[in-house]
Amino acid sequence: MTAALAQHFPGATVDDVRVVLCDDGTNRRARLALTYSAGDGPATVFAKAVDPEHADLVALTSGLYHEPRLFSSKVPLPLDHPVVYTAVIDEDRRDFLMIMEDVVARGADPRDATRPMTVEQAASGVRGLARLHSSCWGERLTSRPELDWVEPFVAFAGLEFAPLHIAHERLGDTVPAEIVELSGTELFTDIWARYIGSLTDAGPTSAPTLLHGDPHIGNTYVLPDDTVGFLDWQMVRRGNYSLDLGYFLQGALTVADRRDSERALLGEYRDALRLPAAELPSEQDIWLRYRASVAHGLAIWMATLSGGDAWQRADICLAFSQRYGAAFVDLDTRAALDTICG
């Protein structure tokens, strides 16, 4: 641990490490308490490593080493995120280890779908995503050799096997009838995979950028001043900005707040983009792609809800499925996809 902290806390010597919380999910995660025999350092840190039981799933859907590779690259990420003190990869053992800042020590409030954001907090989140996207838009990404390993966002296999009838039964009449009438082929092939295929479109105003890739509210925290930060960068990808923007907004707000404020929040995103006029997407383009982006959130959380309680709590899955289900109908996602994809 002394070696892991050395770059950020020179002179600090750790004399004791104690596990104070285990929070395993698809990865192994723990909060560790530290004491020092010399120098100063953080009282707690957060550790993350591969869980062998879930390694195949993570490799298929996310990529085992994307997050440690991102932070090892030292590319600045211009939005709030945990400071990573060290990240090491052992491909022979199919493992990695990250030691990072415990953002709770900064007063961070980690969120999930049962505790939606205010409109003001969501505005902070979209401005942060805009700064990230601007910094790596188009050739600002492709010209960085330290990020040449970042893959395009493509449709991964497996969602089509989700027992969707389980999600339908759990949702009942809490979503529009159109949602519970969707078959697996419709949702995962005709809607989700078609949208994902649009993320690598070329053109200055739709150029792929660096995506967080998984910025749902469960991968966020809110600081005391309402700044929103983003956790869990394991799904980092390259692709169209709309995936991050829509997936975050549509899941972070209540249905009522999203309906009332989404146009203004898309304006906040566009205003925060630092791009030349020739590369700046129009308000109409952002609106169209935002409408289409519901395809991703709906498919991911309907599949997760169909899996029982294996990956996420039922109340979290229900809240997400209800929000994305309402957005799918409100925003006429099918028509938006037809316009984009033909």
N, C-alpha and C positions, 0 to 999 in steps of 0.2 A: 504493500500500500504506500509506503514511503516513496518507492520508485514511481508508482502510478501518479502521485501528486507532485513529483519533483519539479516538473516544468512550470506549474502554476504557483507552487508554494515552496520556493527554494529555501532550504534550511530547516524545513519541517521534518521531524522524525516521528513516525507513528510508533507508539509502543503498545497499543491494544486496539483490536477490531472486534466489535460485538454485533451480532445480527439482532436487529430490533423489530424487523418486519419482513415477512416473506409474502410476496404478492405474485405468485406464478400464474401465468396465463399461457399464451402460445410460446412465450419465452420464460426463462427463469429470471425473477426480479427480486431484489431485496434492498432494504434500507439498512445501512451499516453505521454504527456509532463509532467514532474514533476518539482516542486520546493521544496526547503527544508528550514525548520526553524532551523535545527541543523544538523551538520555533512554533509557528502558528499555522493552522489550516482549518478546514471546515469541521464542524462538530459531527456532521452526518454527511454521507454520500449515498448515491444510488448505484447499484450494480445490476448489470443485465448480461445474460449469457444464453446460449442455446439450450432449449429443453429437448433432449433426444427423442422424447415421445412425439413431439410435434415438428421435428426437423423436416420431415418430408413435406408436410403441409406448408410450412413457411417457405421452403425452397420452391414449391410450385406456385404459390400465390404472391409471395413477397420477394424472396431472395434472401438467403441466409446472411449474406455479408454486406448488404447494401448500406445499412446504417453505419457500421464501423468504417467502411470505406469512405463514406461521405465525410465523416468527421476527421478521418486520417488525412483527407485531401487538403485540409486547412482552408477550403474555400469559404469565405465569409458568407454567412446567411443573415441578411438584413431584416430579421424579425426576431422576436423574443423566443429563445429556446434554451434548454439546459446547457450549461457549459460542460463539454466533455473533456475530462482531465486526461484520459488515456483510452485508446481503443486498439485492441490487438486481435488478430485473426490467426487461427490454427486450422488450416484447411485439411491437414492430414487427420486431425481428430474431429473434423467437421464441427468446429466450435469457434466462438469468439467471446471476448470479455470487454465490456465497457464499464468504466468507472466515471461517473458524471455527477454534476451538481444535483443536490437535493433541493428542488425549487420550492418545496414547502418551507424551507428555512428562510426564503425570501418573502414569505407571506403568500405564496401562490395557493390558489384554491383549485385543485383538479376537478374538472367537470365530467358529467356523463349525461346521457339523454334525459334522465329523470330530473335534471337541474338545468333547464335551458338558460341561455344567455339573454340579457337585455339587448335591445336594439343598439344601444351605445357600445356595449361590449362586442357585439357582432361587427360593428363598424370598425373597431380596432383590429379585429381579426382579418377583415377583407383588406384593410390598408396594409397590414403586414404581408399578406399573400401577394398583394400588388408589388410591394418592394422586392420580394423574392423573385417574382416572375420577371420584373423589369431587369433585374441584375443578370438574368440568364436567358433573355429573349433571343431566339434565332441564333445568329452567329456569336453572340455573347456566350452562348453555351457551347456551340460546336468548336469554337476557337480555343477552348480550355482543355489542354491535354489531360489535366488532372481529373477531368470529369468524363473522359472518353469511354469509361466503363458503364455509364448510366444508360440503361436500356429504354427503348420506347415502351410506352404503356400499350400492351396488347391484351386481348381477351385470353384469360387462362382457362384451362379445361376443368371441368368438374361441377360447375354450378348447375348444369343441365340435369344432373342426377339428384338434385335436392328434392325431397318428398314434399312438393309444394302444398299438397292437401293439408299438411299439418299446419302450415302458416295460415291457410284459409280458415281452418277451424278455429285457430287461436284468435284471429282477427274478427271473425264474425261480421257484425254490421258496424264495426268501428272505422271502416274505410269505405270509400265508394264501391258500389257493386262491381264496377269495371275492374277493380283490383283483384277481387276474389274470383273473377271469371277468367283471369289470365292463366293460360296453360304454361307449362315449363318451356315449351318450344317458343311460344310467343315472347315470354319475358326474357329468357336467357339467350335466345338466338336472334329473334326478329327485332328485339328492342335493345338489350344490353350489348350484345356483341357488335351490333351495327353501330351503336354510339361509340364504343371503344375503338372501332375501326376508323372513326372520323378524327381521332385525336392526333393522328400523324399527318393531317392535311398540310400541304405546303402553302406558301403565300406570306407576304410580309406581316399582315395583320392577324394571321392565324399560325404563325411560326411556332413550332414546339418550344417550350420553355422547361425549366427545371421545376418539376412538380413535387410537392410533399408526398402526394399520392394517396394519403389516407387521413385527411384532416377533419374527420368527424369530431364531434364535440368531446368524445371520450379520449381523444388524443390532444386535448387542450387544457390550459389552466388560465385562471384570471388572477392578475396581480392586484394589490390593494388600490391602485390608481385606475383600474379597469382595463389596463393593457392585457391583451390576450397573447399567450405564448403557445407554441406547438411542440408536442412530445412525439416520440416514436416515429422515426424517419425511415423505417425499414422498407416502406413501399416507394421510396424515392424513385422517380422515373422521369423521362422526358415526354412531353405531349402538350396538347392544347390546354390553355389556362382554365378552361371552363370546368374541367374535372375538379380541381381544387376549389374553385369559387362556388360551384353549385353544391358539391358534397358538403362543404362546410356550412353554408348559409341555410340550406333547406333542412338540415338536421339540428342546427344549433338554436333555432328559434321555435317558439310555439307556432302552430298553424296560423293563428290570428295575427301574430306579430310579423310573420313572414309575408302574409298577404298585404298587410298595411305598409310594410317598409322595404320590400325587396327592390323595387325600382330605385328608391333613393340609395339603398346600399350598393347597388350595381353602379350607381353614379359615384359613390365614394371610392369604389374599386378603380373605375376608369380615371378619376381625378388623381389617384395616387400612383398610377402607372407613369414611369419616367422614361418615355419613349419618344423618338422623333415622330412628327406628324404622319409620315408615310407608313409607320409601323403601328400606329395606335389604332386598335379596333374601334369601330364606330359604336355608338349606343345601340344601334339596331343589331349589329353583329353580336355584341355581348348579350343582349336580350335573347336572341335566337339560340345561341349556344348554351346559355344558362337554362333555357326551357328544355333543351335536349338532354342536359346533364342529369336530370332527374332519373334517367334510365339507370345510371350507375348506383345511386343510393338505394333505389327501390329494389334492384336485383340483389345487391349484396345483403341487404337486411331481410328481405324475404327468404333468401337462402339460409341466412343465419337463424332466423326464427323457425325455419323448417327443421333445423338440427336439434331441436329441444333446447336443453340448457347446457349443451356441451361446450359452447364457445363464449356465450354471453348470457347474463341473466335475462329471464323472460321479460321483465318490465322494461329493460333497456331495448330489447329487440322490438317489443310492441310499440314503444314510443317512436322509434325510428321508422318502423314500417308504416305507422299511421301518418307521420309527417311527410315521408316521401310519397306515400300513396295519395294523400291530398294534393301534393304539388304536381304529381303526374297528371291528375285530372284538371286542376286549376290552370296549368300552363300548357295543356294540350301537347304533351311531349311527343306523341306519335306524329303530329303534323310538323313539329319542329324537326324531327328526325327525317321526315320525308323531304323537307326543304334542303337540309344539309347533305343528306346522303343520296337523294334522288329515288 
